[in-house]
Amino acid sequence: MPKPAPSDFVIAVVIGITQTIGYGSLYYSFGVLAPFMAQDVGLSLTGIYGLFSIALLASGFIAPRAGRLLDGKDPALVMTAGSCFSALLLVGWALAPGKAAFGLFLILSQMSSVLVLYEAAFVLAARLSPSNARRTITGITLIAGFASTIFWPLTSWLTVSVDWRTILLMFAGLNLTVCVPAHFYLASRVPRSIAGEAGVAQRLAQGTIASDRDRRLAFRLLLVAFAANAFVMSAVHLHLIGLLGALGLGASAALIGALIGPAQVAGRIAEFTAGPRISVMSVALFATGALPAGLGFLIGGSGYLPAAIVFALVFGAGQGLSYIVRGVLPLTLFGADGYGARTGRINSVRLFVSAGAPFLAAAIFERFGAQAALGVIAVAGIIGFVAIVAIVPILRRAGQPGTPI
C-alpha cells in the first residue's frame, strides 16, 4: 500500500546523500584514478579521457529515453534500479581483464548515471514534493555540492593504500548499501496534498506558459541556454589550471580553483535562504550572467591575482546556482506534466556539448592562446545569458508582469 511522502527536509537529505555518492563515485573519482588506470591497463591518458567523452555522448543518446521512463514509472524505483546497475557496472569496471572490457564498463557505468544523478533526482523531488519542489531541489544540490570536496581527497587518500580497482569496488559497495536502500525507501510514496487545492495543482502541473507556440519557443531558448552553460563549465573545469598558468597565475592556480567550490555552496545557501522571495527567473538571469561576467574579470585582469579571485567567486556562485536553475526553471515554465521527458532532452544536449567542449577549447588554446580560448568560452556564456533574457517577454505575454528583466 502506498505510504505518505516524508517531509521536504527528509527528501532533500536522503536524495542529497545519494547524489553525493553518485557524483563522487561515478564522476569526481575518475579524474583522480585516470592516471592509475592508464598505467595499469596500458592506455594513454588521452585515450582514457577519450573513452570518457564517448561515455558522455552515449549517455546523451539515452537521456531522453531515461526521462520518459522517469515520467512513466515511479522515479524512486527507477533510481533504485539505476543504483543497482551503477554498483554492478563499477564491479565489472574494477574486474575488467583487458582494454576492451575496461572501455566497455567505463562507458556503461557512465551511461547508468542518467538513471541516478541530478535529472533523475529532480524528477523524484518534483513527484514527491510538488508544491515545494524548488526548495527541495535547492536542498539536494546544496548537500550534493560537497561531492567533490569529499570524494577528491577521499579517492586521493585511498590511492596511497589500495589500487584503483579496489577503490571502484569500495564505491560499488557504497552505491549498493547506501543508495539502493535510500532510493527504495522513497518508492511508492504518495505526494502530500497541495495547499490551495485545484488551482495550485493545475498551475504546478501545466506551468506558467500556456500557449503551445510560446512553450516551443521558450523550450528552444532553454536548450540554447543550458547548452551554452554546459560548454562554459565543461571547458573551464578541464582547462582552468592550464589557462591560469598561461596567464601567469600558475603559482596561485590551486588557490583560485579552490575558491570556486565555496562560492558555489555560498550561492546555493543564498538561494535556499531567500526561497520564494526571489523569482526563479531572477535566479536564472543571475546564474547565467555570472558565468561570462566572472570570465570577464579573468580576461580583463590578464594575470592580476585580485581579478582572478573575483572571477572564482562570481563564476563559482553562478555555477552553483546553474544546477538549481537546470532543475527548477523547466518545472516552473512548463509544469510537472512531462517534466521527466523535458529534463531528459535537456540532459541529452548538455551531455553532447560537455563531451565536445574540452576538445574545442583545447584546440583554440593551443593554436591561439589563453586569451582567445577564454574569449570563446565567455562568448558562449553570453549566448546562454541572452537566451534566458529572451524568455522574459514570453513570460510577460503569459501574464507574468512581475518578471524581471
Buried (B, 14 or more C-beta within 10 A) or exposed (E): EEEEBBEBEBBBBBBBBBBBBBBBBBBBBBBBBBEBBBEEBEBEEEBBBBBBBBBBBBBBEBBBEBBBBBBEEBBBBBBBBBBBBBBBBBBBBBEBEEEEBBBBBBBBBBBBBBBBBBBBBBBBBBBBBBBBBBBBBBBBBBBBBBBBBBBBEBBEEBBEEEBBBEBBBBBBBBBBEBBBEBBBBBBEBEBBEBEEEEEEBEBBBBBBBEEEEBBEBBBEBBBBBBBBBBBBBBBBBBBBBBBBBBBBBEEBBEBBBEBBBBBBBBBBBBBBEEEEEBBBBBBBBBBBBBBBBBBBBBBEBBBBBEBBBBBBBBBBBBBBBBBBBBBBBBBBBBBBEBBBBBBBBBBBBBBBBBBBBBBBBBEBBEEEBBBEBBBBBBBBBBBBBBBBBBBBEBBEEBEBEEBEE
